[in-house]
């Protein structure tokens, strides 16, 4: 019984102050709605180049196809570093309270919008 009581007291402490999916998505949508098409086009081009760079770096470090797990792990490390550096350079970084999770949602909206517009077909 004591364990259950402790668990019930601990759960609210862990989740207190964390944003829900809906809250993150709402903030990201509000930020995204301020973007011009020109900004989105430039941003998606930069994001694709960063992802291509991460893939090339991972392929160079782990050229053997049997090392695909190491390759994808390294690629993800590079992507996360590059994305965070890109987020920090954006004017909207402070609007999302320097929250990388929300910035990732903004990035996803940029890429989704660009895909819907067919802009990724020409890259």
C-alpha positions in Angstrom: 0.0 0.0 0.0 2.8 2.4 0.9 4.5 1.7 -2.5 1.3 2.6 -4.3 0.9 5.8 -2.3 4.5 6.8 -3.1 4.0 6.0 -6.7 0.8 8.2 -6.9 2.7 11.0 -5.2 5.7 10.7 -7.5 3.9 10.7 -10.9 2.6 14.3 -10.7 6.1 15.5 -9.9 7.5 13.9 -13.0 4.9 15.2 -15.4 4.5 18.7 -13.9 5.6 21.4 -16.2 5.8 19.2 -19.3 4.0 20.3 -22.4 1.5 17.9 -24.0 1.6 17.0 -27.7 -1.3 19.3 -28.4 0.4 22.2 -26.6 3.6 21.7 -28.5 1.8 21.4 -31.8 -0.3 24.5 -31.1 2.8 26.6 -30.4 4.5 25.2 -33.5 1.5 26.0 -35.6 1.4 29.6 -34.3 5.0 30.1 -35.1 4.7 28.4 -38.5 1.8 30.6 -39.5 4.1 33.6 -39.3 6.4 32.3 -42.1 6.4 33.5 -45.7 6.6 31.0 -48.5 10.1 32.4 -49.3 11.3 31.7 -45.8 9.8 28.1 -46.0 11.5 27.4 -49.3 14.9 28.6 -48.0 14.5 26.7 -44.8 13.5 23.4 -46.4 16.5 23.6 -48.7 18.8 24.2 -45.8 17.2 21.3 -43.8 17.5 18.9 -46.7 21.2 19.9 -47.2 21.9 19.3 -43.5 20.2 15.9 -43.6 22.2 15.0 -46.8 25.4 16.1 -45.0 24.6 13.8 -42.0 24.0 10.9 -44.4 27.2 11.5 -46.3 29.2 11.8 -43.0 27.7 8.5 -41.7 28.4 6.7 -45.0 32.0 8.0 -44.9 32.6 6.9 -41.3 30.8 3.5 -41.7 31.1 2.5 -45.4 30.4 -1.1 -44.8 26.7 -1.8 -45.3 26.8 -4.4 -42.5 27.5 -1.5 -40.1 24.1 0.0 -40.8 23.1 0.3 -37.1 26.3 2.3 -36.3 25.7 4.3 -39.5 22.2 5.3 -38.6 23.1 6.1 -35.0 25.9 8.4 -36.2 23.7 10.0 -38.8 21.1 10.8 -36.1 23.7 12.3 -33.9 24.9 14.6 -36.6 21.3 15.5 -37.6 20.4 16.4 -34.0 23.4 18.6 -33.6 22.9 20.3 -37.0 19.2 20.8 -36.4 19.7 22.3 -32.9 22.4 24.7 -34.4 19.9 25.7 -37.1 17.1 26.2 -34.6 19.2 28.5 -32.5 19.9 30.8 -35.5 16.2 31.3 -36.3 14.3 34.4 -35.2 11.5 32.2 -33.8 13.8 30.2 -31.5 12.9 32.4 -28.5 9.2 32.2 -29.4 9.3 28.5 -28.7 11.2 29.1 -25.4 14.3 27.5 -26.8 12.5 24.2 -26.7 14.0 21.7 -29.2 10.9 19.5 -29.1 8.7 22.4 -30.3 11.3 23.4 -32.8 11.2 19.9 -34.2 7.5 20.3 -34.7 8.1 23.6 -36.6 10.7 21.8 -38.7 8.1 19.0 -39.5 5.6 21.6 -40.5 8.1 23.3 -42.8 8.9 20.0 -44.5 5.2 18.9 -44.7 4.1 22.2 -46.2 7.0 22.0 -48.7 6.1 18.4 -49.6 2.4 19.4 -50.1 3.5 22.3 -52.4 5.7 20.0 -54.4 8.8 22.0 -53.6 10.7 18.9 -52.6 10.3 17.4 -56.1 12.7 19.9 -57.5 15.5 19.4 -54.9 
